[in-house]
């Protein structure tokens, strides 16, 4: 059972640049944390470290007070949904059974509906072939099929990396509500720039220059905090795009 994930003075370098620099973070069971920051600040590196795709140059990553490298069944505990989710050139059924080989047709349909694919499955069956890397479906549909896989896996610790990438605004609210219900008893790490999905989390951590420079609940941050500056910049950008659409 997952209890705690800790980064202790973790440093990771790439081509002489410190992407993470004496990085420290603790995430406990059932916590829901959003990590925000500008591009290139280390969010992707952080996920790759958690997935064990790369190892830190110094420092420790601990799970339940054991080194991550020695922790057994890590991938059974952990579930990840990223904007680069892979779809296999097999049927929709096969792509879902990868997550849970004993899932019933009813469970697969329920997961697809919760992932916002109610209309999609009205015109297709579980035996529909999806094409190489999902070439027969849209980017938003690929993301939501990957979300359905995550729902079927039902892991304890969940990482969502821009999980609404390509998702239609018309189904976004429904998908967010379904994710919120799914993660209510789980541990969540969220990386996203969409304000709507940030409501899934209780706390925010701002990543800058390879370190967490601010952490806490939104109301605990001052108006001049980096977190609120970040949100204001995102809101201004969103409003600008809306104005451009009207023009």
SENU-10128 format. One record per residue: x, y, z of N, C-alpha, C in turn; residue number from 1. Coordinates in steps of 0.2 Angstrom, whole numbers, plus 5000, padded with zeros to 4 digits. Atoms other than C-alpha are relative to their C-alpha. Layout:
N
n.px	n.py	n.pz	ca.px	ca.py	ca.pz	c.px	c.py	c.pz	num
X	Y	Z	X	Y	Z	X	Y	Z	NUM .
...
//
This chain:
247
n.px	n.py	n.pz	ca.px	ca.py	ca.pz	c.px	c.py	c.pz	num
5004	4994	5000	5000	5000	5000	5004	5006	5000	1 .
4996	4994	5001	5006	5017	4995	4999	5005	5006	2 .
5000	4995	4994	5010	5029	5010	5003	5007	4999	3 .
4996	4994	5001	5023	5042	5005	5005	5000	4994	4 .
4994	4999	5005	5034	5048	4990	5004	5006	5002	5 .
4995	4994	4998	5049	5059	4995	5005	5001	4995	6 .
4994	4998	5003	5062	5068	4985	5004	5004	5005	7 .
4995	4997	4995	5077	5072	4996	5006	5002	4996	8 .
4994	4997	5003	5090	5084	4989	5001	4997	4993	9 .
4999	5003	5007	5087	5077	4971	5003	5005	4995	10 .
4997	4996	5006	5098	5084	4957	5000	4996	4994	11 .
4999	5003	5006	5097	5080	4939	5002	5005	4995	12 .
4996	4996	5005	5108	5087	4925	4999	4997	4993	13 .
5000	5002	5008	5106	5087	4906	5004	5005	4996	14 .
4995	4996	5004	5120	5094	4895	5003	5005	5004	15 .
4997	4995	4996	5128	5103	4910	4995	5005	5003	16 .
5005	4996	4997	5112	5111	4915	4996	4996	5006	17 .
5004	5003	4995	5103	5107	4932	4993	5001	4999	18 .
5008	5000	5001	5085	5103	4928	4997	5000	5006	19 .
5002	5000	4993	5082	5099	4946	5006	5001	5004	20 .
4994	4997	4996	5093	5107	4959	4998	4999	5007	21 .
5002	5001	4993	5092	5100	4977	4993	5000	5001	22 .
5007	5000	5000	5074	5097	4974	4997	4996	5006	23 .
5003	5003	4994	5064	5092	4989	4992	5000	5000	24 .
5007	5000	5001	5046	5087	4989	4997	4993	5004	25 .
5003	5006	4997	5035	5075	5000	4992	5000	4998	26 .
5007	5001	5001	5018	5068	4995	4997	4994	5003	27 .
5002	5005	4996	5008	5058	5007	4993	4997	4997	28 .
5006	5003	5002	4994	5046	5004	4993	5004	5001	29 .
5007	4996	5001	4977	5054	4998	5001	5007	4999	30 .
4999	4993	5002	4985	5071	4995	4999	5001	4993	31 .
5001	4998	5007	4981	5080	4979	5004	5006	4998	32 .
4995	4995	5001	4995	5091	4973	5000	5002	4992	33 .
4999	4997	5007	4996	5102	4957	5007	5003	5000	34 .
4994	4997	5001	5013	5106	4951	5000	5005	4994	35 .
5000	4995	5005	5014	5122	4941	5007	5003	4999	36 .
4993	4996	5002	5028	5132	4932	5000	5001	4993	37 .
4999	4999	5007	5034	5138	4916	5003	4994	4996	38 .
4997	5005	5004	5040	5127	4902	5007	4999	5001	39 .
4993	5000	4999	5057	5120	4904	5003	5000	5008	40 .
4998	4999	4993	5057	5121	4923	5001	4993	5004	41 .
4998	5006	4997	5058	5102	4926	4994	4995	5001	42 .
5006	5004	4998	5040	5095	4927	5000	4993	4996	43 .
5000	5006	5004	5043	5082	4913	5006	4996	5003	44 .
4994	5004	4996	5060	5077	4922	4997	4997	5006	45 .
5003	5002	4994	5050	5075	4938	4996	4993	4999	46 .
5004	5006	5002	5038	5063	4930	5005	4994	4998	47 .
4996	5005	5003	5052	5053	4921	5004	4997	5006	48 .
4997	5003	4994	5061	5051	4938	4995	4995	5004	49 .
5005	5004	4997	5045	5044	4946	4999	4994	4996	50 .
5001	5006	5004	5043	5032	4932	5006	4996	4999	51 .
4994	5004	5000	5061	5026	4934	5003	5000	4993	52 .
4997	5000	5006	5065	5031	4916	5007	5003	5000	53 .
4993	4997	4999	5080	5041	4922	5001	4999	5008	54 .
4998	5000	4993	5089	5041	4939	5004	5007	5002	55 .
4997	4994	4998	5095	5056	4949	5007	5000	5000	56 .
4993	4999	5000	5113	5062	4948	5002	5000	5008	57 .
4999	5001	4993	5112	5064	4967	4994	5001	5004	58 .
5007	5000	4996	5099	5064	4981	4997	4993	5000	59 .
5004	5006	4999	5086	5051	4985	4993	5001	4998	60 .
5007	5000	5001	5069	5046	4979	4997	4994	5004	61 .
5002	5005	4995	5060	5036	4993	4992	4999	4999	62 .
5007	5002	5000	5043	5027	4993	4999	4996	5006	63 .
5001	5003	4994	5037	5022	5010	5006	4999	5004	64 .
4993	5000	4996	5054	5026	5017	5005	4994	4997	65 .
4996	5004	5003	5062	5014	5005	5003	5003	4993	66 .
4998	4998	5006	5073	5018	4990	4995	4998	4994	67 .
5005	5002	5006	5062	5019	4974	5003	4994	4996	68 .
4997	5005	5004	5075	5008	4965	4999	4993	5003	69 .
5001	5007	4996	5072	4994	4978	4992	4998	5001	70 .
5007	5001	4998	5053	4996	4979	4997	4995	4995	71 .
5003	5005	5005	5044	4981	4972	4992	5002	4999	72 .
5007	4999	5003	5027	4982	4962	4999	5007	5000	73 .
5002	4992	5001	5029	5001	4959	4995	5001	4995	74 .
5005	4999	5005	5020	5000	4943	4993	4997	5001	75 .
5006	5002	4998	5006	4991	4951	4996	5006	5004	76 .
5003	4994	4996	5003	5006	4963	4999	5006	4996	77 .
5000	4994	5004	5007	5019	4950	4996	5000	4993	78 .
5003	4999	5006	4996	5025	4936	5001	5007	4997	79 .
4999	4993	5003	5000	5039	4923	4996	5001	4994	80 .
5004	4998	5006	4990	5048	4910	5004	5006	4998	81 .
4996	4995	5003	5001	5059	4899	4997	5002	4993	82 .
5002	4998	5007	4998	5069	4883	5003	4996	4995	83 .
4996	5004	5005	5009	5057	4874	4998	4992	5001	84 .
5003	5007	4998	4998	5041	4879	5000	4996	4993	85 .
4999	5004	5006	5002	5027	4866	4993	4996	4999	86 .
5005	5005	5002	4988	5018	4857	5002	4995	4995	87 .
4998	5006	5004	4991	5001	4850	4996	4999	4994	88 .
5004	5001	5006	4986	4996	4832	4996	4993	5001	89 .
5004	5006	4999	4974	4984	4839	4993	5003	5001	90 .
5007	4997	4998	4955	4985	4844	5000	5004	5006	91 .
5001	4996	4994	4948	4996	4856	5000	4996	5007	92 .
5000	5005	4995	4945	4981	4867	5007	4998	5003	93 .
4993	5002	4999	4963	4976	4866	5004	5005	5004	94 .
4997	4995	4997	4969	4993	4871	4998	5001	5007	95 .
5002	4999	4994	4958	4993	4886	5002	4994	5005	96 .
4998	5006	4996	4962	4975	4892	5007	5000	5002	97 .
4993	4999	4998	4980	4980	4893	5000	5003	5007	98 .
5001	4997	4993	4975	4990	4909	4997	4995	5005	99 .
5004	5005	4995	4964	4976	4916	4998	4994	4996	100 .
5002	5006	5004	4964	4959	4907	4994	4997	5002	101 .
5006	5004	4998	4949	4953	4917	4994	5005	4999	102 .
5006	4996	5001	4938	4968	4913	4994	4998	4996	103 .
5005	5003	5004	4921	4964	4907	4998	5006	4995	104 .
5003	4995	5005	4912	4973	4892	4997	5006	5003	105 .
5004	4995	4996	4901	4982	4904	5005	5005	5003	106 .
4995	4995	4997	4916	4989	4914	5004	5004	4995	107 .
4996	4996	5005	4925	4994	4898	4995	5006	4998	108 .
5005	4995	5002	4909	5003	4892	4999	5006	5005	109 .
5001	4995	4995	4907	5012	4909	5006	5004	5000	110 .
4993	4996	5000	4926	5017	4909	5000	5005	4994	111 .
5000	4996	5006	4924	5024	4891	4995	5006	5001	112 .
5005	4995	4999	4908	5034	4896	5003	5005	5005	113 .
4997	4996	4995	4917	5041	4912	5005	5005	4997	114 .
4995	4996	5004	4931	5047	4900	4998	5004	4995	115 .
5003	4995	5004	4919	5057	4890	4999	4997	4993	116 .
5001	5003	5007	4917	5045	4875	4993	4996	4999	117 .
5006	5002	5001	4899	5042	4876	4998	5000	4993	118 .
5002	5000	5007	4896	5048	4858	5004	4995	4996	119 .
4996	5004	5004	4911	5039	4852	4998	4992	5000	120 .
5002	5007	5000	4905	5022	4857	4993	4998	4998	121 .
5006	5001	5003	4888	5024	4850	5001	4999	4992	122 .
4999	5002	5007	4895	5023	4832	5006	4995	4999	123 .
4995	5004	5001	4909	5011	4836	4999	4994	5005	124 .
5001	5005	4995	4911	4994	4845	5007	4999	5003	125 .
4994	5001	4997	4924	4987	4856	5005	4996	4995	126 .
4996	5003	5005	4931	4978	4841	5003	5004	4995	127 .
4997	4995	5005	4935	4994	4831	5007	5000	5001	128 .
4993	4999	5000	4953	4995	4826	5002	5007	5000	129 .
4999	4993	4999	4961	5011	4831	5006	5003	4996	130 .
4995	4998	5005	4976	5011	4819	5006	5001	5004	131 .
4993	5000	4997	4995	5013	4822	5000	5007	5004	132 .
5000	4994	4996	4996	5025	4837	4994	5004	5000	133 .
5006	4996	5000	4978	5029	4836	4999	5004	4994	134 .
5000	4996	5006	4979	5035	4818	4993	5001	4997	135 .
5007	4999	5002	4960	5032	4815	4996	5004	5004	136 .
5005	4996	4995	4954	5043	4829	5004	5006	5001	137 .
4997	4993	4998	4957	5061	4835	5005	4999	5006	138 .
4995	4999	4995	4970	5067	4847	4996	5000	5007	139 .
5004	5000	4994	4956	5070	4860	4998	4993	5002	140 .
5003	5006	4999	4949	5053	4858	5006	4995	5002	141 .
4994	5004	4998	4967	5045	4860	5001	5001	5008	142 .
4999	4998	4993	4968	5055	4877	4995	4997	5004	143 .
5006	5003	4996	4951	5049	4883	5000	4992	5000	144 .
5000	5007	4999	4954	5031	4879	5006	4998	5005	145 .
4995	5001	4995	4970	5032	4889	4998	5001	5007	146 .
5003	4999	4993	4960	5039	4903	4996	4994	5002	147 .
5004	5006	4998	4948	5025	4902	5004	4994	5002	148 .
4995	5005	4998	4963	5013	4903	5002	5001	5008	149 .
4998	4998	4993	4968	5022	4919	4994	4998	5005	150 .
5005	5002	4996	4951	5020	4926	4999	4993	5001	151 .
5000	5007	4999	4951	5002	4923	5005	4997	5004	152 .
4994	5002	4996	4968	5000	4931	4999	5001	5007	153 .
5001	4998	4993	4963	5009	4947	5006	5000	5005	154 .
4994	4999	4996	4980	5013	4954	4999	5004	5006	155 .
5001	4996	4994	4983	5020	4971	5003	5007	4999	156 .
4997	4994	5001	4995	5034	4965	4999	5002	4993	157 .
5001	4998	5007	4990	5044	4950	5004	5006	4998	158 .
4997	4994	5003	5000	5056	4939	4996	5002	4994	159 .
5003	4997	5006	4990	5067	4927	5004	5005	4997	160 .
4996	4995	5004	5001	5076	4914	4996	5003	4994	161 .
5004	4997	5005	4990	5088	4904	4994	4995	4998	162 .
5004	5006	5002	4976	5075	4904	4994	5002	4996	163 .
5006	4998	5004	4963	5086	4895	5003	5002	4993	164 .
4997	4998	5006	4975	5089	4880	4995	4997	4994	165 .
5004	5002	5006	4963	5089	4864	4993	4998	5002	166 .
5007	5002	4998	4947	5086	4875	4996	5006	4998	167 .
5005	4995	5002	4932	5095	4868	4997	5004	5006	168 .
5003	4996	4995	4926	5109	4879	4993	4998	5002	169 .
5007	5002	4999	4908	5102	4878	5000	4994	5005	170 .
5000	5006	4996	4913	5086	4887	5005	5001	5006	171 .
4995	4999	4995	4927	5094	4898	4997	5000	5007	172 .
5003	5000	4994	4916	5097	4913	4998	4994	5003	173 .
5002	5007	4999	4909	5080	4913	5006	4995	5002	174 .
4994	5004	4999	4926	5072	4912	5003	5002	5007	175 .
4997	4997	4994	4933	5083	4926	4996	4997	5006	176 .
5005	5002	4994	4918	5078	4938	5002	4992	5001	177 .
4999	5007	4999	4921	5059	4934	5007	4999	5002	178 .
4993	5001	4997	4940	5061	4937	5000	5001	5008	179 .
5001	4998	4993	4936	5070	4953	4997	4994	5005	180 .
5003	5006	4996	4925	5055	4959	5005	4994	5000	181 .
4996	5005	5000	4938	5043	4954	5006	5001	5004	182 .
4994	4999	4996	4953	5051	4963	4999	5002	5007	183 .
5001	4997	4993	4944	5056	4979	5003	4996	5006	184 .
4997	5003	4995	4952	5042	4989	5007	4998	4998	185 .
4994	5002	5003	4968	5041	4979	5005	5006	5001	186 .
4994	4995	5000	4985	5051	4979	5000	5003	4993	187 .
5000	4997	5007	4986	5063	4964	5005	5005	5000	188 .
4995	4995	5002	5000	5073	4956	4997	5002	4993	189 .
5003	4998	5006	4993	5084	4943	5005	5006	4997	190 .
4996	4995	5003	5003	5094	4930	4995	5003	4994	191 .
5004	4997	5005	4992	5106	4919	5000	5007	5001	192 .
5001	4992	5000	4989	5124	4914	4993	5001	4999	193 .
5007	4998	5001	4970	5122	4912	4997	5001	5007	194 .
5002	4998	4993	4962	5131	4927	4994	4995	5002	195 .
5006	5004	4998	4946	5120	4926	5002	4993	5004	196 .
4998	5006	4997	4956	5104	4930	5004	5000	5007	197 .
4997	4998	4994	4966	5112	4944	4996	4999	5006	198 .
5004	5000	4995	4951	5111	4954	5000	4993	5003	199 .
4999	5007	4997	4955	5092	4957	5004	5000	5006	200 .
4994	5000	4995	4969	5097	4969	4998	5004	5006	201 .
5001	4996	4993	4970	5103	4987	5005	5005	5000	202 .
4994	4996	4999	4987	5111	4986	5004	5001	4993	203 .
4996	4998	5006	4999	5119	4973	5007	5001	5002	204 .
4992	5000	5000	5018	5118	4971	5002	5004	4994	205 .
4997	4996	5006	5027	5131	4960	5007	4998	4999	206 .
4994	5002	5001	5042	5124	4952	5004	5005	4996	207 .
4996	4995	5003	5056	5136	4947	5007	4999	5001	208 .
4993	5001	5000	5074	5135	4943	5002	4993	5004	209 .
4999	5007	4997	5073	5116	4948	4999	4999	5007	210 .
5002	5000	4993	5066	5119	4965	4993	5001	5001	211 .
5007	4998	4998	5049	5120	4973	5001	5006	5004	212 .
4999	4994	4997	5049	5138	4978	4994	5002	5004	213 .
5006	4999	4996	5031	5139	4985	4995	4994	5000	214 .
5004	5006	5000	5019	5126	4991	4994	5001	5005	215 .
5005	4999	4995	5002	5127	5000	4993	5000	4996	216 .
5007	4999	5003	4983	5129	4997	5000	5007	4997	217 .
5001	4994	5004	4978	5143	4985	4999	5006	5004	218 .
5002	4994	4996	4971	5155	4998	5006	5001	5005	219 .
4995	4999	4996	4987	5153	5008	5006	5005	4997	220 .
4995	4996	5004	4997	5162	4994	4998	5007	5000	221 .
5001	4993	5001	4999	5181	4994	4998	5002	4993	222 .
5001	4997	5006	4993	5191	4979	5006	5001	4995	223 .
4994	4999	5004	5011	5194	4974	5004	4993	5000	224 .
4996	5007	5000	5016	5175	4976	5001	4998	4992	225 .
4999	5003	5007	5023	5166	4960	4994	4996	4998	226 .
5006	5004	5002	5008	5155	4960	4994	5004	4997	227 .
5006	4996	5002	4995	5169	4959	5002	5004	4993	228 .
4998	4997	5006	5006	5178	4946	5000	4995	4994	229 .
5000	5005	5005	5007	5162	4936	4992	5000	4998	230 .
5007	5000	5001	4988	5161	4937	4997	5006	4996	231 .
5002	4994	5003	4985	5179	4932	5003	5000	4992	232 .
4997	5001	5006	4997	5176	4917	4996	4996	4995	233 .
5004	5005	5004	4987	5161	4911	4993	5003	4999	234 .
5007	4997	5001	4970	5170	4913	5001	5005	4995	235 .
5000	4995	5005	4976	5185	4903	5001	4997	4993	236 .
4999	5003	5007	4982	5173	4889	4994	4997	4998	237 .
5006	5003	5002	4966	5164	4889	4995	5005	4998	238 .
5004	4995	5002	4956	5180	4888	5002	5003	4993	239 .
4998	4997	5006	4967	5186	4874	4998	4996	4994	240 .
5002	5005	5005	4963	5170	4864	4993	5001	4999	241 .
5007	4999	5001	4945	5173	4867	4998	5006	4996	242 .
5001	4994	5003	4946	5191	4861	5002	4999	4992	243 .
4998	5001	5007	4955	5185	4845	4995	4996	4997	244 .
5005	5004	5003	4942	5172	4842	4994	5004	4998	245 .
5006	4996	5001	4928	5185	4843	5001	5005	4994	246 .
4998	4996	5005	4938	5196	4831	5000	4996	4993	247 .
//
